[in-house]
Amino acid sequence: MMHALSKMLWSCGLWCGVGAALAADLPVGDYQLRPRSIAPQTWVIEGAVADFHRSNGCNIINTAFIATDEGVWVINTGPSQLYGQQQRAAIERVSPRAVLGVANLNLHPDYFFGNQAWGDRPVYALGGTQAGMLAEGKAYADNMYRLCGDWMKGTESTPARQTLVPSRFVLGGHQLEWIRLQGHTADDLVLLDRTTRVLFAGGLVFADRVPTLPHARLTEWMASLRTLQQWVDEGLVQTVVPSHGPVHQGRYGVDQTMDWLSWLHERLSTSASQGLDLSEVLRLPIPSRFSGWAALNAEYARSVTYLYPRYETAQFSR
């Protein structure tokens, strides 16, 4: 079960606060999902670069699919049953082939709350992710209903049913590999397409948006990002699909995420060594290089509130 502080953070808005919305509010009931081709047989359905809000249907996640003549794999299912249904319809408009599997890359609700629409297909996640979904799904649902209102009608937390084991496989000529990393959560699943050099990076990478940290371990997360940087530098990865923020080439979002986490780690370490209390840390200025990122003030407040007690405890133990 979630500890008390984590519950408090989720109850104040999951990733609380109201951030920027889409340029125009979505009409309730229509996510306007438009798959975009980013590589051969590879599509992304992009969410708002924003915070959860009714105006964007709480759709701030990128979902994706690889559609080949041998079948289709779906990556993430969105924040609601309605999203999952509309996602499925959008995929069927692109490809008539059978969906062979659906994968949830981590335990956060917008990665798996659309699973209801895929009840007749195998839905996979890492074992630790499945356990987290089961433990926290009710709290997620309560919070998402509060934040998203009518967009959530009929939605129930529906964890992945099949346990995914990291492995390599071939789908329609695509050399694919499921890889387990960690840091954003305890179990971060990524999919590397060695054929197209597309990386579905899940919550490990944010682009033009401040990362969310309700389950984060910063040192582990930064270690995972160094791995991703190495893959880009070695040419294994050309295109990165973050779960939040624009699809991009190279290290753009990977470096942004590393920059934020490194800066935040240093901010909290230094503040703890100086004996600052939480309210003082919250009032410190944020560097101007982050000023254009979505959800800046809200995510900074949430991250400090969640993480700073750990840094204080570490300082006291010295």
For each residue, the residues with C-beta under 8 A, 3 or more apart:
1: 135 136
2: 6 7 10 135 136 139
3: 6 7
4: 7 8
5: 8 9 305 306 309
6: 2 3 9 10 214 215 306
7: 2 3 4 10 11 139
8: 4 5 11 12
9: 5 6 12 16 214 302 305 306
10: 2 6 7 13 14 136 139 140 143 214
11: 7 8 139 142 143
12: 8 9 16
13: 10 16 17 18 52 143 147
14: 10 52 109 140 143 144 147 214
15: 51 52 212 214 295 298 299 302
16: 9 12 13 298 302
17: 13 51 295 297 298 299 301 302
18: 13 51 53 298
19: 50 51 52 53 294 295 298
20: 48 49 50 51 294 295
21: 25 48 50 53 55 56
22: 25 26 48 50 55 56
23:
24:
25: 21 22 55 56
26: 22 30 31 32 55 56 57 59
27: 30
28: 54 57 149 150 151
29: 82 150 151
30: 26 27 86
31: 26 57 59 78 82 83 86
32: 26
33: 45 83 86 87 90
34: 45 90
35: 43 44 45 65 90 91 93 94
36: 43 44 45 46
37: 42 43
38: 42 43 44 198 239 241 247
39: 42 193 196 197 198 239
40: 196
41: 66 67 68 172 174 196
42: 37 38 39 64 65 66 67 193 196 198
43: 35 36 37 38 64 65 66 67 91 94
44: 35 36 38 62 63 64 241 247
45: 33 34 35 36 62 63 64 87 90
46: 36 62 246 247
47: 56 59 60 61 62 63 78 110 244
48: 20 21 22 56 59 60
49: 20 60 207 208 209 244 245 246 294
50: 19 20 21 22 53 56 60 209 294 295
51: 15 17 18 19 20 60 294 295 298 299
52: 13 14 15 19 56 58 60 79 144 147 148
53: 18 19 21 50 56 58 147
54: 28 57 58 147 148 149 151
55: 21 22 25 26
56: 21 22 25 26 47 48 50 52 53 59 60
57: 26 28 31 54 79 80 83 148 151
58: 52 53 54 79 80 110 144 147 148 151 152
59: 26 31 47 48 56 78 79 83 110
60: 47 48 49 50 51 52 56 79 110 244
61: 47 76 78 79 110 111 243 244
62: 44 45 46 47 76 241 242 243 244 245 247
63: 44 45 47 74 75 76 77 78 87 114
64: 42 43 44 45 74 75 76 200 241
65: 35 42 43 72 73 74 75 91 94 95
66: 41 42 43 72 73 75 171 172 174 176 193
67: 41 42 43 72 91 94 95 97
68: 41 71 72 97 171 172 173 174
69: 97 172
70: 97 100 171 172
71: 68 97 98 99 100 171 172
72: 65 66 67 68 91 95 97 98 99 100
73: 65 66 99 100 101 102 103 171 176
74: 63 64 65 77 87 91 99 101 102 103 118 121
75: 63 64 65 66 102 103 105 191 200
76: 61 62 63 64 103 104 105 110 111 112 114 243
77: 63 74 83 84 87 102 104 111 112 113 114 115 117 118 123
78: 31 47 59 61 63 83 84 87 110 113 114
79: 52 57 58 59 60 61 83 109 110 113 114 144 148 151 152
80: 57 58 83 84 113 114 144 148 151 152 155
81: 84 85 113 114 116 117 152 153 154 155 156
82: 29 31 85 86 151 152 153 154 155
83: 31 33 57 59 77 78 79 80 86 87 113 114 117 151
84: 77 78 80 81 87 88 113 114 115 116 117 118
85: 81 82 88 89 114 117
86: 30 31 33 82 83 89 90
87: 33 45 63 74 77 78 83 84 90 91 114 117
88: 84 85 91 92 99 117 118
89: 85 86 92 93
90: 33 34 35 45 86 87 93 94
91: 35 43 65 67 72 74 87 88 94 95 99
92: 88 89 95 96
93: 35 89 90
94: 35 43 65 67 90 91
95: 65 67 72 91 92
96: 92
97: 67 68 69 70 71 72
98: 71 72
99: 71 72 73 74 88 91 102 118 121
100: 70 71 72 73 121 122 171
101: 73 74 121 122 123 124 162
102: 73 74 75 77 99 115 118 121 122 123 124 160
103: 73 74 75 76 123 124 125 160 164 178 189 191
104: 76 77 107 111 112 115 123 124 125 129 133 160 189
105: 75 76 111 125 129 188 189 190 191 200 202 203 243
106: 111 125 129 184 185 187 188 189 202 203
107: 104 111 112 125 128 129 132 133 136 185 187 215
108: 111 112 140 185 203 212 214 215
109: 14 79 112 113 137 140 141 143 144 157
110: 47 58 59 60 61 76 78 79 113
111: 61 76 77 104 105 106 107 108 202 203 243
112: 76 77 104 107 108 109 115 123 125 133 157 158 159 160
113: 77 78 79 80 81 83 84 109 110 116 140 141 144 155 157 158
114: 63 76 77 78 79 80 81 83 84 85 87 117 118
115: 77 84 102 104 112 118 119 123 158 159 160
116: 81 84 113 119 154 155 156 158
117: 77 81 83 84 85 87 88 114
118: 74 77 84 88 99 102 114 115 121 123
119: 115 116 158
120:
121: 74 99 100 101 102 118
122: 100 101 102 161 162
123: 77 101 102 103 104 112 115 118 160 161 162
124: 101 102 103 104 160 162 163 164
125: 103 104 105 106 107 112 129 130 133 159 160 162 163 164 187 189
126: 129 130 163 164 166 180 187 189
127: 130 131 163 187
128: 107 131 132 185 186 187
129: 104 105 106 107 125 126 132 133 160 185 187 189
130: 125 126 127 133 134 159 160 163
131: 127 128 134 135
132: 107 128 129 135 136 185 186 187 215
133: 104 107 112 125 129 130 136 137 157 159 160
134: 130 131 137 159
135: 1 2 131 132
136: 1 2 10 107 132 133 139 140
137: 109 133 134 140 141 157 158 159
138: 141 142 157
139: 2 7 10 11 136 142 143
140: 10 14 108 109 113 136 137 143 144 157
141: 109 113 137 138 144 145 152 155 156 157
142: 11 138 139 145 146
143: 10 11 13 14 109 139 140 146 147
144: 14 52 58 79 80 109 113 140 141 147 148 152 155
145: 141 142 148 149 152 155
146: 142 143
147: 13 14 52 53 54 58 143 144
148: 52 54 57 58 79 80 144 145 151 152
149: 28 54 145 152
150: 28 29 153
151: 28 29 54 57 58 79 80 82 83 148
152: 58 79 80 81 82 141 144 145 148 149 155
153: 81 82 150
154: 81 82 116
155: 80 81 82 113 116 141 144 145 152
156: 81 116 141
157: 109 112 113 133 137 138 140 141
158: 112 113 115 116 119 137
159: 112 115 125 130 133 134 137
160: 102 103 104 112 115 123 124 125 129 130 133 163 164
161: 122 123
162: 101 122 123 124 125
163: 124 125 126 127 130 160
164: 103 124 125 126 160 178 189
165: 178
166: 126 177 178 179 180 189
167: 177 178
168: 175 176 177 178
169: 176 177 178
170: 173 174 175 176
171: 66 68 70 71 73 100 174 176
172: 41 66 68 69 70 71
173: 68 170 195
174: 41 66 68 170 171 193 195 196
175: 168 170 193 194 195
176: 66 73 168 169 170 171 191 192 193 194 195
177: 166 167 168 169 191 192 194
178: 103 164 165 166 167 168 169 189 190 191
179: 166 189 190 191 192
180: 126 166 187 188 189
181: 188 189 190 204 224 227
182: 185 186 187 188 217 220 221 224
183: 188 204 216 217 218 219 220 221 222 223 224 225
184: 106 188 202 203 204 211 213 215 216 221 224
185: 106 107 108 128 129 132 182 188 203 215 216
186: 128 132 182 215 217
187: 106 107 125 126 127 128 129 132 180 182
188: 105 106 180 181 182 183 184 185 202 203 204 224
189: 103 104 105 106 125 126 129 164 166 178 179 180 181 202
190: 105 178 179 181 199 200 201 202 204
191: 75 103 105 176 177 178 179 199 200
192: 176 177 179 198 199 200 231 236 237
193: 39 42 66 174 175 176 196 197 198 199 200
194: 175 176 177 197 236
195: 173 174 175 176
196: 39 40 41 42 174 193 238 239
197: 39 193 194 235 236 237 238 239
198: 38 39 42 192 193 237 238 239 240 241
199: 190 191 192 193 228 231 237 239 240 241
200: 64 75 105 190 191 192 193 241
201: 190 204 205 228 240 241 242 243 253 254
202: 105 106 111 184 188 189 190 205 242 243
203: 105 106 108 111 184 185 188 206 211 212 243 244
204: 181 183 184 188 190 201 221 224 225 228 242 257
205: 201 202 225 228 240 242 243 245 253 254 257
206: 203 209 210 211 212 242 243 244 245 253 256 257 260
207: 49 240 242 244 245 246 248 252 253 256 257
208: 49 245 246 253 256 292 293 294
209: 49 50 206 244 245 293 294 295
210: 206 260 290 293 294 295 296 299 300 303
211: 184 203 206 216 244 257 260 261 299 303
212: 15 108 203 206 244 299 302
213: 184 216 218 299 302 303 306 307
214: 6 9 10 14 15 108 302 306
215: 6 107 108 132 184 185 186
216: 183 184 185 211 213 221 303 306 307
217: 182 183 186 220 221
218: 183 213 221 222 261 264 265 307
219: 183 222 223 265
220: 182 183 217 223 224
221: 182 183 184 204 216 217 218 224 225 261
222: 183 218 219 225 226 258 261 262 265
223: 183 219 220 226 227
224: 181 182 183 184 188 204 220 221 227 228
225: 183 204 205 221 222 228 229 254 257 258 261
226: 222 223 229 230 258
227: 181 223 224 230 231
228: 199 201 204 205 224 225 231 232 237 240 251 254
229: 225 226 232 233 251 254 255 258
230: 226 227 233 234
231: 192 199 227 228 234 236 237
232: 228 229 235 236 237 238 240 250 251 254
233: 229 230 251
234: 230 231
235: 197 232 238
236: 192 194 197 231 232
237: 192 197 198 199 228 231 232 240
238: 196 197 198 232 235 249 250
239: 38 39 196 197 198 199 247 248 249
240: 198 199 201 205 207 228 232 237 247 248 249 250 251 252 253 254
241: 38 44 62 64 198 199 200 201 247
242: 62 201 202 204 205 206 207 245 246 247 248 253
243: 61 62 76 105 111 201 202 203 205 206
244: 47 49 60 61 62 203 206 207 209 211 212
245: 49 62 205 206 207 208 209 242 248 253 294
246: 46 49 207 208 242 253
247: 38 44 46 62 239 240 241 242
248: 207 239 240 242 245 252 253
249: 238 239 240 252
250: 232 238 240
251: 228 229 232 233 240 254 255
252: 207 240 248 249 255 256
253: 201 205 206 207 208 240 242 245 246 248 256 257
254: 201 205 225 228 229 232 240 251 257 258
255: 229 251 252 258 259
256: 206 207 208 252 253 259 260 293
257: 204 205 206 207 211 225 253 254 260 261
258: 222 225 226 229 254 255 261 262
259: 255 256 262 263 289
260: 206 210 211 256 257 263 264 290
261: 211 218 221 222 225 257 258 264 265
262: 222 258 259 265 266
263: 259 260 266 267 287 290
264: 218 260 261 267 268 303 307
265: 218 219 222 261 262 268 269
266: 262 263 269 270
267: 263 264 270 271 281 284
268: 264 265 271 272 281 304 307 308 311
269: 265 266 272 273 311
270: 266 267 273 274
271: 267 268 274 276 280 281 284 308 311
272: 268 269 275 276 308 311 312 314 315
273: 269 270 315
274: 270 271
275: 272
276: 271 272 280 281
277: 280 281
278: 281 282 304 305 308 309
279: 282 283
280: 271 276 277 283 284
281: 267 268 271 276 277 278 284 304 308
282: 278 279 300 301 304 305
283: 279 280
284: 267 271 280 281
285:
286: 290 291 296 297 300
287: 263 290
288: 291
289: 259
290: 210 260 263 286 287 293 296
291: 286 288 296
292: 208
293: 208 209 210 256 290 296
294: 19 20 49 50 51 208 209 210 245
295: 15 17 19 20 50 51 209 210 298 299
296: 210 286 290 291 293 299 300
297: 17 286 300 301
298: 15 16 17 18 19 51 295 301 302
299: 15 17 51 210 211 212 213 295 296 302 303
300: 210 282 286 296 297 303 304
301: 17 282 297 298 304 305
302: 9 15 16 17 212 213 214 298 299 305 306
303: 210 211 213 216 264 299 300 306 307
304: 268 278 281 282 300 301 307 308
305: 5 9 278 282 301 302 308
306: 5 6 9 213 214 216 302 303
307: 213 216 218 264 268 303 304 310 311
308: 268 271 272 278 281 304 305 311 312
309: 5 278 312 313
310: 307 313 314
311: 268 269 271 272 307 308 314 315
312: 272 308 309 315 316
313: 309 310 316 317
314: 272 310 311 317 318
315: 272 273 311 312 318
316: 312 313
317: 313 314
318: 314 315
